[in-house]
Amino acid sequence: MQVLVELAQGLLALAFLAAGFTKLAGTEEQSRMFQGRFQFSLGFMRLVGALELLGALGLVAGLGLPVVAVLAALGLALLMIGALLTHARVHDLPQTRMPAVVLLVLCCLVLIGRLGLGG
């Protein structure tokens, strides 16, 4: 189970590093989605990007300090719940929501593994 948790942590860290950088850089696609589709400000987009980067760094640090991994995974899980609520608010198709669902499931796996709830 420990190897699976660490693998999930690593995958999450890579995914959130990439996602956070695209939001902080203000790529055209992210800007269009946040401002147009979701009706959020660019400042909010950058805040989400910064939180994703901090969460990714927390997951990496959490490989040595499990309590940090728990906090990072919890924060990122909350972000993904927010993402899912946002997708639902604009009536996105289920397949558009899948990345957030997968990331949320991986966050939960890390939480369960790091809290020792996995058996």
N, C-alpha and C positions, 0 to 999 in steps of 0.2 A: 504494500500500500504506500509506503514511504517514497518509493521511486515514482509511482504514479503521481503523487502529490507534488514532488519536486519537478516532474516533467510538466504538469499543469501550471505550476508557478512560472517556469521558464517560458512556456508558450504564452501565457497571459502577459508576462513582462514584455515580450517581443511585440505582441499585438497592441498593447496599450502604449508602448513607445512609438510605434508607427502612427497610431490613431492620434495621439497627443501632439506629435510633431506636425501632422497635417493641419490640425486645428490651430496650433500656435502660429504656423506659417501662413495661415489664412489662404489655403489653396482655393482656387476658383470653385471647385466642386463643393468643398465644405462651406464656403461662404454662401454659395447659392442655396445650399440645403438649409443652413441655419437661418439665414435672413428670409429666404423665399418660402420654402416649404413649411418650416417650423415656426416662422415669425419670431425668431430670437435675434438679439443684437450680436454684433461681432465681438463685443466685450464678453458676452456670455459664452460664445464659442471659444474664445481664448481661455476663459476660466475653466471650462470643461477640459480643454486641452492640457492646461497646467495641472489639473487634478489627475488626469490620466497619466501624465508623466510622473507626478509624485507617487501615484499608486504603483506604477511600473518599477520605480526605484525602490519603493518599499518592498515589493515582491522579491527583488534581487537581494536587498539587505536581509530580507526574511529567510533567505536560504541558510543564514547563520544565526539569525535571531527570530525564532518562530513567532514570538509575540508581535513583531513588526509585520510579518507575513499575514497574521490574523487581522491586524488593523488595516493593512493595505487591501486585502481581499474583501473585507467588509465595506470599506469605502468604495471600492470599484463595483461591488455588487449593488450598492445603492445607486451609483451612477447608471448601471445597466437597467435597474428598475425604472429610473427616470427616463432612460432612452426608450424603453418599451412603452411607458405611458405616453411619451411624446409621439411615437409611431402610431399608437392607438388613437391619439387625439386627432391626427391628420388622416386617419383611415388608410394607413399604408397596408399593402398586401402582406400576408404572412411571411412570404419568402424575404421581404425586405427587413423583417424583424429578426430573422434567424441569426445573424451575427451577434446581436445583443443577447439572444437566448443562449447561444453557445458560450459566450463569454460569461454570462451569469451562472451557467451550470459549472463551468470551470472554477469560477470564484467560490461557489458553494463546495466544490470538491476540495479546494485548498482549505477553506474554513473547517470543514469536517475533519480533514486529515490533520491539520495543525492543532485543532482543539482536542484531538484524540477521541472523536466521537465515532470513528469508523470501525470500531470493533476491536 
